[in-house]
Amino acid sequence: MKILQPFHSQPCPKIGRKATMKKESFLKKNKKILTYFFTIFMIFGSFLAGTIGVLYTLESKDYLARIEMDERVNLKLQLALTSKSLDTIISDLLFLSKQNELLYLINLNENKYKKWISDEYFELVRRKKIYDQIRYLDETGMEIVRVNFNDGAPLAVERGDLQFKGSRYYFRDTFALGPNEIFVSPLDLNIENGEIEIPLKPMIRFGIPVFDRSKQIRGIILLNYLADTLLGSIKDAAKLSLGSPMLINPSGYWLLSPDKEDEWGFMMKNRQNKKFSEKFPVEWDKILTSENYQINGQNGLFTSTTIYPLRQSLKGVTSSSGYSIAVGESENEIKADEYFWKLVSHIPKKDLNSRMKSLLLKLFFMAVLLFLVAAVPSWIIAKAIVRRKLHQIELYRSANYDQLTDLANRSMFMDRSNELLKQSRRYEQKFAMFFIDLDGFKSVNDSLGHDAGDQLLIKVAKRLKKCVRDSDIVARLGGDEFTVILNMITSLDDAKSGAQKIIENLSMPFSIKGHQTQISASIGVSIYPDNGDDIELLMKKADSAMYLAKKEGKNDYRLSPCDKAGGIE
């Protein structure tokens, strides 16, 4: 007897095949999805990689350009601060050489004036805190008056403690000078009793001869300047940039270095091999032979400029000695252009690379976001490009336009006027240059405040632009001084009517902060080519004519006299 198996236990070949087919179809579908996914991913990835690569290149170039520009600007600031410090010292020295009490002492030889001189030296030392000593020495080299800073507690030296300095190089060099000539020593460390003073005290000595009524030399004034003040101002200004500040003497030794142990190698036996010129020989050769220099090489970004201390000091001389621990009292002298310091800002390569890696890391995270959200990368890239373009536009406008009035500034004015000069020469055309100074502007500033003064300058600029054609040039040189060039004039009457139109318009009342304010203008006019064939000359002559207009009553214009026969009638 045949036994039948239950139905549900029977094998079902059709159902098994369907399940297998569905599974194969699912795998095949997913394989295609993955294929398309990776294809699209690779295409998008390639596009993204290219986009990020281009963006990185642009951003890195722009980033380096901004750093380089910032370094140059900051170095100019450091140079300006240094020049200001030197100007202050020279001003003090010239003042002391003409001090009434000193002249009375020299000409009348009365001892009571010594106390008065000492009191003034004391106050100058106490208030300025930049002079270690102020001294007056007679024609023999004997100290007559000396006040010491004494670490912040000024002290007038008693008569018995005054010293003879006639054999010292700074006395001999200063005593050999003529009127208004100034001695400047090298920047070095102060030495007491043949030893470098500890703690280190950077010092520059400034000297000037003193003459009596008969023009006979009667001694010298000597200032011992605490150069830490100058070095500190350089370091403070350098905080605004990425670079480390350095000050280097002509022999390649550090006067200021990021590493204190590298400084003053020319005075310390254990540091004689620590020279910028030996650590960075390639860069030093370029820096030494260039007034201003910038290089981005394997050692990083170097930006340099040159300081000439003696140029600050009218006619100055300095001993070439001082570059040894013994001070060295050489009779040699060097000219103002031969004695210099190199002001250098340095960003090491590792710091530049670190910042570039930081930039690259930011771009990598941006790329990740681009994969996740399609809209985000477009916005970021557009923002980066626009930011870069706006930055360039901002740089251009700040370099060429006055920020307050939106007129051309001096730089753009010179560029445009020189272009106009070339065209005028080529086509034998004439133009008129106006030099405009506002009358009464200071009283508006004083009575209504600087904000009101700024509003007034803005409105003056608008009126000036309305007084001329679009093809004419209007610029603000600074303060309340403006310039206008009327191009393609045919007669002197064109210039006269143009100047009169400006005077009439600027004489009309201005509404400033609810007040009716009235000013006027004095204008000087020069004509090309009758008054000159050079923009600087035309400006100078227009400026002179403007001062004549002011002198003769203001609110008027004056023409510069013609230098050539056959001028405009």
SVG drawing of the C-alpha trace seen along z (x, -y; Angstrom):
<svg xmlns="http://www.w3.org/2000/svg" viewBox="-2 -142 94 144">
<polyline fill="none" stroke="black" stroke-width="0.4" points="0.0,0.0 1.4,-3.4 1.5,-6.0 1.0,-9.6 2.9,-12.4 1.1,-15.4 0.8,-18.3 2.7,-20.8 5.7,-18.5 6.0,-18.2 8.9,-20.1 7.8,-23.1 10.4,-23.8 8.6,-26.8 8.5,-28.8 12.2,-28.2 13.1,-29.4 11.1,-32.6 12.8,-33.4 16.2,-32.8 15.3,-35.0 14.1,-37.8 17.3,-37.6 19.4,-37.8 17.4,-40.7 17.8,-42.6 21.6,-42.0 21.8,-43.0 19.8,-46.2 21.9,-47.1 25.0,-46.4 23.9,-48.8 22.9,-51.4 26.4,-51.1 27.9,-51.3 26.0,-54.5 26.6,-55.8 30.4,-55.3 30.4,-56.7 28.5,-59.8 30.6,-60.0 33.8,-59.9 32.5,-62.5 31.4,-64.7 34.5,-63.9 36.7,-64.8 34.8,-68.1 34.9,-68.8 38.7,-68.0 39.3,-70.3 37.2,-73.0 38.9,-72.7 42.3,-72.6 41.6,-75.8 40.1,-77.5 43.1,-76.4 45.5,-77.8 43.6,-81.1 43.1,-81.4 46.7,-80.5 48.1,-83.1 45.7,-85.7 46.5,-84.7 50.3,-85.0 49.7,-88.3 47.8,-89.7 50.5,-88.5 53.2,-90.1 51.3,-93.4 50.6,-93.4 54.3,-92.9 55.2,-95.8 52.6,-98.1 53.6,-97.1 57.3,-97.7 56.4,-101.2 54.7,-101.7 57.8,-100.6 60.0,-102.8 57.7,-105.8 57.7,-105.2 61.5,-104.9 61.8,-108.2 59.5,-109.9 61.6,-108.8 64.7,-110.1 63.0,-113.3 62.0,-113.8 65.6,-113.4 66.9,-115.8 64.3,-118.3 65.2,-118.1 68.9,-118.4 68.4,-121.5 66.2,-123.1 68.8,-122.5 71.5,-124.0 69.6,-127.2 68.5,-127.2 68.5,-130.7 70.1,-129.8 72.9,-128.0 73.5,-131.0 73.6,-133.2 76.1,-130.9 78.3,-130.9 78.2,-134.6 78.0,-136.0 79.8,-133.2 77.6,-133.5 77.3,-130.3 73.7,-130.9 72.7,-129.7 74.2,-126.3 71.4,-125.6 68.7,-126.7 70.2,-124.5 70.3,-121.6 66.7,-122.1 65.6,-122.0 67.7,-118.9 66.1,-117.3 62.6,-118.0 63.3,-116.8 64.8,-113.5 62.0,-113.0 59.2,-113.6 60.4,-112.0 62.0,-108.9 64.0,-108.2 67.4,-109.8 69.9,-108.1 72.0,-111.2 71.8,-114.8 75.1,-116.7 76.7,-120.0 80.5,-119.8 82.7,-122.9 85.4,-123.3 87.9,-121.3 85.6,-118.3 84.8,-118.9 81.2,-118.1 79.6,-121.4 76.1,-120.1 74.9,-116.4 71.6,-114.9 71.3,-111.1 68.0,-109.2 69.1,-106.9 66.5,-104.1 63.6,-106.4 64.8,-108.6 66.5,-111.5 69.6,-112.9 71.6,-116.0 75.3,-115.2 77.2,-117.3 80.1,-119.4 82.7,-117.2 81.4,-114.1 81.5,-115.7 84.0,-114.0 86.5,-115.0 85.5,-113.5 87.8,-115.4 89.5,-112.2 86.3,-110.3 85.5,-109.9 82.0,-111.3 83.4,-114.6 86.1,-114.9 83.7,-114.0 81.0,-116.4 83.4,-119.2 84.7,-119.1 81.3,-119.8 79.9,-123.1 76.6,-124.9 73.5,-122.7 75.6,-119.6 74.8,-116.7 76.8,-113.7 75.1,-110.3 77.0,-107.3 76.3,-103.7 73.5,-101.8 75.3,-99.6 75.3,-98.7 76.3,-101.0 79.7,-100.4 80.7,-101.4 84.3,-101.0 85.3,-99.0 82.5,-96.4 79.1,-96.0 76.5,-97.3 74.1,-94.6 71.2,-94.5 71.9,-95.4 71.3,-99.0 71.1,-99.7 72.3,-103.3 72.7,-105.9 74.6,-109.1 73.5,-112.4 75.7,-115.4 75.7,-119.0 78.2,-121.8 77.3,-125.0 78.6,-128.5 78.7,-131.9 77.7,-135.2 81.0,-135.5 80.5,-132.1 83.2,-130.5 82.6,-127.0 82.1,-126.8 81.3,-123.1 78.8,-120.5 75.4,-119.1 75.3,-115.3 72.1,-113.1 72.4,-109.5 69.3,-108.0 67.8,-104.8 67.4,-102.9 65.1,-100.3 62.4,-102.9 63.0,-102.8 63.4,-99.0 60.2,-98.7 58.2,-100.8 59.4,-98.5 58.3,-95.4 54.9,-97.0 54.2,-97.9 55.2,-94.3 52.4,-92.9 50.0,-93.9 51.7,-91.5 52.7,-87.9 56.4,-88.6 59.0,-88.7 60.8,-92.1 64.6,-92.3 67.0,-95.3 70.4,-94.6 73.5,-96.7 75.7,-97.0 77.9,-94.2 75.0,-91.8 74.7,-91.6 71.4,-91.6 70.4,-94.7 67.0,-93.3 66.1,-89.6 63.3,-87.2 65.9,-85.3 67.6,-87.6 70.6,-85.3 71.4,-86.4 71.6,-90.1 74.7,-92.3 77.1,-89.7 79.6,-92.5 80.0,-93.4 79.9,-90.0 82.8,-87.5 80.5,-84.5 78.1,-85.7 80.5,-86.8 79.3,-84.0 75.6,-84.9 75.0,-87.0 72.0,-87.3 74.4,-87.4 75.7,-83.9 72.4,-82.4 70.7,-83.7 73.6,-84.5 71.5,-84.4 68.9,-86.7 71.4,-89.0 73.2,-89.7 69.9,-90.9 68.8,-92.8 72.2,-94.5 72.3,-95.8 68.6,-96.8 66.8,-99.8 63.6,-97.8 63.4,-94.1 61.0,-91.2 61.6,-87.5 59.7,-84.3 62.2,-81.5 63.1,-78.3 63.8,-80.1 60.4,-81.9 59.2,-85.4 61.6,-88.2 60.6,-91.9 63.2,-94.6 63.7,-98.3 66.6,-100.6 66.8,-103.2 69.4,-106.0 69.7,-107.5 72.1,-110.3 69.5,-111.5 67.3,-112.3 70.0,-114.5 70.5,-117.2 74.3,-117.0 75.4,-114.1 78.5,-112.1 79.2,-108.9 82.3,-107.1 82.7,-103.8 83.9,-102.4 81.6,-101.0 81.4,-97.5 83.7,-96.0 83.5,-95.7 86.3,-98.3 84.1,-100.9 87.1,-101.8 87.8,-105.5 88.6,-105.6 88.8,-108.9 87.1,-107.4 83.9,-109.0 81.2,-107.7 78.6,-109.5 74.9,-109.6 74.2,-107.1 76.9,-104.7 75.6,-104.3 72.3,-102.5 70.2,-99.8 68.2,-97.1 64.7,-96.7 63.6,-93.2 60.3,-91.2 60.6,-87.4 57.9,-84.8 59.5,-81.3 58.6,-78.8 57.1,-76.4 54.7,-79.2 53.7,-79.9 53.2,-76.2 51.2,-75.8 48.9,-78.5 48.7,-77.1 47.8,-73.6 45.2,-75.3 43.7,-76.8 43.9,-73.4 42.1,-71.8 39.3,-74.3 38.9,-73.5 38.8,-69.8 35.9,-70.2 34.2,-72.4 34.6,-69.6 33.0,-67.1 30.0,-69.5 29.8,-69.7 29.3,-65.9 26.6,-66.1 24.7,-69.1 24.9,-70.3 23.8,-73.8 26.3,-74.4 29.5,-74.2 28.1,-76.6 27.4,-79.1 30.8,-78.7 32.7,-78.9 30.7,-81.9 31.3,-83.5 35.0,-82.9 35.3,-84.3 33.2,-87.3 35.1,-87.9 38.3,-87.8 37.0,-90.2 35.6,-92.5 38.9,-92.5 40.7,-93.5 38.1,-96.2 38.5,-97.5 42.2,-97.6 41.9,-99.5 39.4,-102.0 41.4,-102.5 44.5,-103.1 42.9,-105.5 39.9,-107.2 39.4,-109.5 37.4,-107.5 35.4,-110.5 34.5,-112.3 34.8,-109.5 36.9,-111.8 40.2,-110.8 43.0,-110.9 46.5,-112.2 47.7,-109.0 44.9,-108.7 45.0,-112.4 48.7,-112.2 48.0,-109.1 45.1,-110.8 46.8,-114.2 49.9,-112.6 47.8,-110.7 46.1,-114.0 49.5,-115.7 50.6,-113.0 47.4,-113.5 47.7,-117.3 51.3,-117.2 50.3,-114.8 47.3,-116.9 48.7,-120.3 45.8,-121.0 45.8,-123.2 44.3,-122.6 43.9,-124.5 44.8,-123.3 43.0,-124.7 44.5,-124.5 41.5,-125.1 41.7,-125.8 38.6,-126.4 38.3,-129.6 36.6,-129.3 36.6,-125.5 38.5,-125.5 35.9,-127.6 33.2,-125.1 35.3,-122.3 35.9,-124.2 32.3,-125.3 30.3,-122.3 32.7,-119.5 34.7,-117.2 31.6,-115.3 30.2,-118.6 33.5,-119.3 33.3,-115.9 29.8,-116.5 30.9,-119.9 33.8,-118.3 31.4,-115.8 29.0,-118.5 31.9,-120.6 33.0,-117.6 29.5,-117.2 29.4,-120.9 32.8,-120.7 31.8,-117.8 28.7,-119.7 30.8,-122.7 32.8,-120.7 32.3,-118.3 32.5,-114.5 35.8,-114.5 37.4,-116.9 39.4,-115.8 38.4,-116.5 40.5,-115.3 41.0,-115.8 44.6,-116.1 44.0,-116.1 42.4,-118.3 40.4,-121.0 42.6,-121.1 41.2,-120.1 42.4,-120.1 40.5,-120.4 41.8,-120.1 39.7,-121.6 40.9,-119.8 40.8,-121.1 40.4,-124.8 40.5,-127.1 41.1,-130.4 42.1,-131.9 38.4,-132.9 37.5,-129.2 39.8,-129.0 38.6,-132.3 34.9,-131.4 35.5,-127.9 37.3,-129.3 34.5,-132.0 31.8,-129.3 33.5,-127.2 33.9,-130.3 30.2,-131.3 29.0,-127.7 31.1,-127.2 30.1,-130.6 26.4,-129.6 25.3,-128.5 25.6,-124.8 23.1,-123.2 25.1,-121.2 23.4,-119.7 20.5,-122.1 22.8,-125.1 23.3,-127.4 27.1,-127.5 28.9,-129.6 32.5,-129.3 34.4,-130.5 37.3,-129.3 40.7,-130.6 41.9,-129.3 45.2,-129.3 45.2,-128.6 48.0,-127.4 47.8,-126.7 49.5,-124.0 51.8,-124.6 52.2,-128.4 53.1,-127.7 55.1,-124.6 55.3,-121.2 55.3,-119.1 52.4,-118.2 54.4,-118.8 55.5,-122.3 51.9,-123.2 50.7,-122.1 53.4,-124.2 52.5,-127.3 48.8,-126.8 49.5,-126.4 51.6,-129.7 48.8,-131.5 46.3,-130.1 48.3,-131.5 48.4,-134.9 44.6,-134.8 44.4,-134.1 46.9,-136.9 44.9,-139.4 41.5,-138.8 40.4,-135.2 37.2,-134.2 38.9,-134.9 41.2,-133.3 44.6,-134.3 46.4,-133.2 50.0,-132.1 52.0,-134.4 52.8,-133.0 56.4,-131.7 56.2,-131.7 55.7,-134.3 52.5,-133.9 50.5,-132.5 46.7,-132.2 45.0,-135.5"/>
</svg>
